[in-house]
Amino acid sequence: MRTVALYGFICLGLLGAPALAQAPGKPAVPQVSADPERLAAAREVVAAAQGDRAAVLAAMKAPMAGVMQQMGITDPAKAQVMVNEVVLPTLSEHYDDLLAVQALSFASVLSKEDLKAVAAFYGTPAGKNLVKAQPQLSQAMLTGMQQWMGTLMPQLKEKVEKAAAAHGWPSEGKRR
C-alpha cells in the first residue's frame, strides 16, 4: 500500500507538475458508489496497510527532492528545503484525502469479502511484517524499475523514432 502511495506521489510530481500551477483548492475525491459495508472494509484495509504516517511521508523525502529539481529548483540543498518546508507539510495536511481516495479505489475494485480477507491478513504477523518492510520494498522496486527502464530506453528510443518516421513526423532534433 505504501508503494501505491509513494508511486502515486512520484507520478504526481513527474507527470502532473503543470497541474500544480492551477488554482489552489481542496483536491477532488473521485465519486465512487460503494455500499457502506464495502467502503468500511476498504477503509480498514487502507488503515492497516498504511502503517505509520510519518514513515510513509519520510519515505517520500528523497523522491520529492528529485521532483523539486525537475520543477526547476536544481540545487539539491534548496530542493530538500522545499520538500521539508512546503511539500511534506502540504502532503501531511491532505493525507486523509489520499486515504479516502485509496479506500474508494479499493472499494470500487474488490468485493466486501475480499476486502475483509485482506484486512484480516494485515492483522497477521506476516501482514504486519509486510507493512514494516514496505519502505525497503518500495525503494528496491523503484530501483529495479529504473534499472529495467534504463535497459529498455535504447530500444524504445529506436522504435519511437521509427514509428514517428512511419507517420511522417520530423525527428525532434530537426523540428523548428
C-alpha positions in Angstrom: 0.0 0.0 0.0 2.8 2.4 0.8 4.2 1.5 -2.6 0.9 2.7 -4.2 1.1 6.0 -2.2 4.8 6.5 -3.0 4.4 5.8 -6.7 1.3 7.9 -6.8 3.2 10.9 -5.4 6.1 10.3 -7.6 3.9 10.2 -10.7 2.0 13.2 -9.5 5.3 15.1 -9.4 6.7 13.7 -12.6 3.6 13.8 -14.7 1.4 16.3 -13.1 3.8 19.2 -12.3 1.8 21.6 -14.6 -1.3 20.8 -12.5 0.5 22.3 -9.5 0.2 25.7 -11.1 -3.6 25.6 -11.1 -5.7 27.5 -8.6 -5.4 26.2 -5.1 -8.3 24.3 -3.5 -9.2 21.0 -1.9 -8.2 18.1 -4.2 -11.2 16.4 -5.8 -12.0 13.0 -4.3 -13.4 10.7 -7.0 -17.1 9.9 -6.5 -17.4 6.1 -6.4 -20.5 4.5 -5.1 -20.0 1.6 -2.8 -22.2 0.2 -0.2 -21.3 1.4 3.3 -20.0 -2.0 4.5 -17.8 -2.4 1.5 -16.4 1.1 1.9 -15.8 0.5 5.6 -13.9 -2.7 4.8 -11.8 -0.8 2.3 -11.0 1.9 4.9 -9.9 -0.9 7.2 -7.6 -2.2 4.6 -6.1 1.2 3.8 -5.6 2.0 7.5 -4.0 -1.4 8.2 -1.8 -1.3 5.1 -0.5 2.3 5.5 1.2 1.8 8.8 2.9 4.8 10.3 2.0 8.1 8.5 5.3 9.7 9.5 7.3 6.8 8.0 5.3 7.0 4.7 6.0 10.7 4.5 9.6 10.3 5.4 10.0 7.7 2.6 8.9 10.4 0.2 11.6 12.9 1.0 14.2 11.7 -1.5 11.9 11.2 -4.4 10.1 14.5 -3.8 13.5 16.3 -3.8 14.0 14.9 -7.2 10.6 16.2 -8.3 11.6 19.7 -7.0 14.7 19.5 -9.1 12.7 18.6 -12.1 10.4 21.6 -11.3 13.4 23.9 -11.6 15.0 24.0 -8.1 18.2 22.4 -9.3 20.3 22.9 -6.2 19.8 19.7 -4.1 20.0 21.5 -0.8 17.4 24.1 -1.8 15.2 21.3 -3.2 15.4 19.5 0.1 14.4 22.7 1.9 11.3 23.0 -0.3 10.4 19.4 0.4 10.8 20.0 4.2 9.1 23.4 4.3 6.4 23.1 1.7 5.9 19.6 0.1 5.8 17.4 3.2 3.6 19.7 5.3 1.2 20.0 2.4 1.1 16.3 1.8 0.6 15.7 5.5 -2.2 18.2 5.6 -4.0 16.4 2.8 -3.0 12.8 3.8 -6.5 11.9 4.8 -7.7 12.8 1.3 -5.2 10.3 0.0 -6.5 7.6 2.3 -10.1 8.4 1.2 -9.1 8.1 -2.4 -7.4 4.8 -1.8 -10.3 3.4 0.2 -12.7 4.4 -2.6 -10.4 2.8 -5.2 -10.2 -0.5 -3.2 -14.0 -0.5 -2.7 -14.5 0.0 -6.4 -12.4 -3.0 -7.3 -12.6 -5.6 -4.6 -15.6 -7.2 -3.1 -16.5 -6.8 0.6 -15.4 -10.4 1.2 -12.0 -9.8 -0.4 -11.5 -6.6 1.5 -12.3 -8.3 4.8 -9.8 -11.1 3.9 -7.1 -8.5 3.0 -7.8 -6.6 6.3 -7.5 -9.9 8.2 -4.2 -10.6 6.5 -2.8 -7.3 7.6 -3.7 -8.3 11.2 -1.4 -11.3 11.0 2.3 -11.3 11.8 3.0 -11.7 8.1 0.8 -8.7 7.2 2.4 -6.6 10.0 5.8 -7.5 8.7 4.8 -6.6 5.2 3.8 -3.1 6.3 7.1 -2.7 8.2 9.0 -3.8 5.2 7.2 -1.6 2.7 9.7 1.3 2.7 12.6 -1.0 1.8 10.4 -2.9 -0.7 9.3 0.3 -2.3 12.9 1.5 -2.7 14.0 -1.8 -4.1 11.1 -1.9 -6.6 11.7 1.7 -7.6 15.4 1.0 -8.2 14.6 -2.2 -10.1 12.0 -0.4 -12.2 14.5 2.4 -13.0 17.2 -0.2 -14.0 14.6 -2.1 -16.1 13.5 1.1 -17.9 17.2 2.0 -18.4 17.8 -1.2 -20.2 14.8 -0.7 -22.4 15.4 3.0 -23.3 17.7 2.5 -26.3 15.2 0.0 -27.8 12.3 2.3 -27.0 14.1 5.3 -28.5 14.8 3.4 -31.7 11.2 2.1 -32.0 9.7 5.5 -31.3 12.0 7.2 -33.9 10.9 4.5 -36.5 7.2 4.9 -35.6 7.5 8.7 -35.8 9.2 8.4 -39.2 6.5 6.0 -40.4 3.9 8.7 -39.5 5.9 11.2 -41.4 6.7 13.2 -38.3 10.0 15.0 -38.2 12.5 13.9 -35.6 12.6 16.1 -32.5 16.2 17.2 -33.3 15.1 18.6 -36.8 12.0 20.5 -35.7 11.9 24.2 -35.8 
